[in-house]
């Protein structure tokens, strides 16, 4: 049996009264609370939250366009395995990927996971990738 990505749903969180992503596999118990009113969400806000999200994560800030490059030969595999929010174009030596999202940390984790094949091409993404990479290297040098 192969497991796909975890099922996620977008709903209004009753604790913080804001739209949040929830993973179904993290639900250990559920019950209907008849004293808790239904909290409707504006369809435009739901659409905007979904568009700003990346793979079920929302960074909580205004979405921005981030770009990174992936070199050949890894580019072929990456192009077939991108998150659905990501768009790519073939360029000499690989592919250029762009995504508009508020989930910068999750995007940076994706880019760092590609190792030397990936190069951030926008400032915010480069800074976040640098922080993650330096943090990982810091754990190695502190042994």
C-alpha positions in Angstrom: 0.0 0.0 0.0 1.3 3.4 -0.9 0.3 6.5 1.1 -0.4 9.7 -0.7 0.0 13.2 0.7 -2.0 13.8 3.9 -5.6 15.0 3.4 -5.9 18.6 4.4 -8.9 20.9 4.8 -9.3 24.6 5.2 -11.6 25.8 7.9 -12.2 28.6 10.4 -10.2 27.9 13.5 -12.4 28.5 16.6 -9.4 29.2 18.8 -8.1 32.1 16.7 -11.1 32.9 14.5 -9.1 32.8 11.3 -8.8 30.5 8.3 -6.3 27.7 8.9 -5.2 24.4 7.3 -6.0 21.2 9.2 -4.6 17.7 8.5 -7.1 15.0 8.8 -4.5 12.5 10.1 -3.9 14.9 13.1 -7.5 14.6 14.3 -7.6 12.2 17.1 -11.2 12.9 18.3 -14.1 14.9 17.1 -17.6 15.6 18.3 -20.3 18.0 17.4 -20.6 20.9 19.9 -24.2 22.2 19.6 -23.2 25.2 21.7 -20.5 26.3 19.2 -22.0 28.3 16.3 -21.0 27.7 12.7 -18.5 30.2 11.5 -19.0 31.0 7.8 -16.0 32.3 5.8 -16.2 34.7 2.9 -15.6 32.8 -0.4 -13.1 35.5 -1.6 -11.1 35.1 1.6 -11.1 31.3 1.2 -9.9 31.6 -2.4 -7.2 34.1 -1.4 -6.0 31.9 1.5 -5.8 28.9 -0.9 -3.9 30.9 -3.5 -1.3 32.1 -1.0 -0.8 28.7 0.5 1.9 26.1 -0.6 1.1 22.4 -0.2 -1.3 23.1 2.6 0.8 25.7 4.5 0.1 29.4 4.8 2.8 31.7 6.2 0.4 34.2 7.6 1.8 37.1 5.5 1.1 38.7 2.2 2.0 36.4 -0.7 5.0 37.2 -2.8 6.5 35.7 -6.0 9.6 33.6 -5.4 11.8 32.2 -8.1 14.5 29.5 -8.1 16.6 27.6 -10.6 17.2 23.9 -10.8 20.0 22.6 -12.9 20.1 19.6 -15.2 20.0 16.6 -14.8 18.0 17.1 -11.6 15.6 19.5 -13.4 13.9 16.7 -15.2 12.9 14.9 -12.0 12.0 18.2 -10.2 9.7 19.3 -13.1 7.7 16.1 -12.8 7.4 16.4 -9.0 6.6 20.0 -8.3 3.9 21.1 -5.9 0.8 22.0 -7.9 1.2 25.7 -7.0 4.6 25.8 -8.7 5.1 26.7 -12.4 8.3 26.1 -14.3 9.9 27.1 -17.6 12.8 25.4 -19.4 15.9 27.6 -19.6 19.4 26.8 -20.7 20.9 24.4 -18.2 17.7 23.5 -16.3 14.4 25.0 -15.3 13.3 28.2 -13.6 10.5 27.7 -11.1 8.2 30.4 -9.8 5.5 30.4 -7.1 3.4 33.0 -5.5 3.0 32.1 -1.8 3.1 33.4 1.8 4.6 30.0 2.9 8.2 31.1 2.5 9.6 28.7 5.1 8.0 25.7 3.4 9.3 26.8 0.0 12.8 27.3 1.4 12.8 23.8 2.9 11.8 22.4 -0.5 14.7 24.4 -2.2 17.2 23.3 0.5 16.2 19.7 0.0 17.3 19.9 -3.6 20.9 20.6 -2.5 23.4 22.0 -4.9 21.1 21.6 -7.9 18.9 24.5 -6.7 19.7 28.2 -6.6 17.3 30.8 -5.2 16.8 33.8 -7.5 14.9 36.2 -5.4 16.2 37.9 -2.2 13.7 36.8 0.4 14.0 33.1 -0.7 17.7 33.3 -0.8 17.8 34.7 2.8 15.5 32.0 4.1 17.4 29.2 2.3 20.7 30.6 3.8 19.2 30.6 7.3 18.1 27.0 7.0 21.4 25.8 5.4 23.5 27.6 8.1 21.3 26.2 10.8 21.8 22.7 9.5 25.5 23.2 9.1 25.7 24.6 12.6 24.3 21.4 14.1 27.1 19.4 12.3 30.0 21.7 13.5 28.7 21.7 17.1 29.3 17.9 17.6 
